[in-house]
């Protein structure tokens, strides 16, 4: 234990190391402002459209089975044809919506992967920082400078900022090439 404390940097405010923790240890003990940088993700929800299309296709198939499927059906042939065409249109529409959903998910993944280097850099910076619970400060042991809440927030959110238009265009061109 003594060797562990001797390896800890000293706080720039109180020049002691007994209350100094890594950022992970501080966050684990409940210090919310010591939270790690958020991994960039994109949530693309298309499930309501796909579920709606699946329900419509299911209803059309059910109508075909019930109205046309019987051996002695008295359902007019014109209406059978119209029902079959509507069912085919619903199936094709469901496939198109599924394809669009897949493309949006791929685009979201491409945007996230563009942001991963910034997240890696923010995580590396966060891993170098320490927290002194005696003085409630976060500091960089190399420069012995304390960080404000705004600076911590900037580190945490640096990888989740909006993607610039040129980066978005690059991901679109990369998706087209694949």
N, C-alpha and C positions, 0 to 999 in steps of 0.2 A: 504494500500500500504506500509506503514511503517513497519507493522509486516511482510509483505512478504520479504522486503529487509533485515530485521533483521535475517530472517531464512536462507538467502543465505550465503554460505561460502565466506570468503574473498579470494581474489586472492593472491597466494603466491608471486607474483612479485610486485604488488603495494599495497597490504594489504587493498584493498577497495572492497566493494561489489556492488557498484552502477552499474557497467557494466558487472556483472557476470550473466550468463544465463545458463539454463540447455542445454544439448547437443541438445535436440529436438527443443528448442526455437532457438538456434543458427542455426541449420540446416534449420529451417523454414524461417529464415531471409536471407538465401542464403549462408551460410558458408559451402561450399562443403565438406571440410575436416571433418566436424562434422556429416557426414552421418551415419546413423545407420548400424549395420552389415547386410549383405545381407542374406536373408533366403536361405538355401540350396535347390536347385531344380535341377532336371535333365530333360533336354529337349530331349525327344525321339520322333523323327519325322519318322513316317512310312506312313504318308498319301499319299505320291507319289506312293508307292508300292500298297497300297490298292486301290487308284483311278485308277491306271493302270489295276489292276485285274478286277475292276468293269467295266471299259470300254471294256475290252476284253470279259468278260461274256456278257455284253450288246450287243456287236457286234455279238457274236455267237447266242444269242437268236433272234436278229433281222434277221440274216440269216436264222435261222430255220423258223421263222414266214413267211418271204418273200418267201424263196425257197421251203419249204416243206408244209407250211400252206395252200396253195391254194388247192381247190378241184380238179382242173384239172392240177396238176403239172406234168411236164414232166421231172422232175429232177430224174436222175437215182438212183435206190435204194441203190447202193453201196456208192454213194456220200452222200446220206441222212444218212446212217449209220456212215460214216466218220465224217460228220458234227455234228451228235449227240454225238459221242465219244469225239471230240474236245471240244464241249460245256461242257460235263461232266468233262473233264480234267481241263478246265478253271475254272469251279465252285469249284472243289476240290482244285485247286491251290489257288484260292481266299480265301477259308476257311483256308488253311494252312498258307498263308501269314497273314491273320487276327489274327490267333492264335499266330504266332510268334510276331506280333506287340503287342498284348496284353501282352505276356510274357515279352517283353522288357520294356513296360510301368510299369508293376508290379516290375520288377527288379530295374528300376530307382526310383520308389517310395520307395522301401526298402532301397536303398542306401541313399536317402534323409532322411529317418526316422532315420537312424543310425547317421546322422550328426546333428539332431535336438538338442540333449543335448549340443553339442559344441556351437550351435547357441544361445541356451538359456543362457549359461554361458557368451558368448560374449555380448549379449544384456543386461544382468544384469550388467556387467562391464561398458558398455556404458552408462547405465542409472545412474550410480553413478558419472559419470564425469561431470565437468562444464567447461564453456568457458568464458573467460574474453575478451570482445571485445576491451577494452582499450589496452591491451598488446598482443592481438591475440594469446593467449595461451590456451591450454586445460590442465586441472589439476584434480587431484584426491583430494577431500577435506579432506579425512582421512589421507593421507600421506603428503599432501601439495606438492606433486611432479608434475612437469609439464611433459607432454607427447610429444614426438617428432612426426613428421609426420609418420615416420616408425612404431612407436608403435601404432598409431591410425590405420594405414593400417593393421597392424597385428591383431588388434582387429576386424576390419571390415571383414577381409578375413579368420579369423580362422575357420569358419564353412564351408567355400567353398573350402578348399584345396582338393587335390586329395585324394581319399579313398585308404588307404593302402590295399595291397592284402589280408591280413588276414580278414579284415572287409568285403571286397568284397566276399570272400569265405563264411563268416558267413551269409551274406544276401542270397547267393545262396542256402545254406543248409536250411535256414529258409523258403525260397520260395518252396523248394522241399517238406518240411514237411507239408506245407499247401496244 
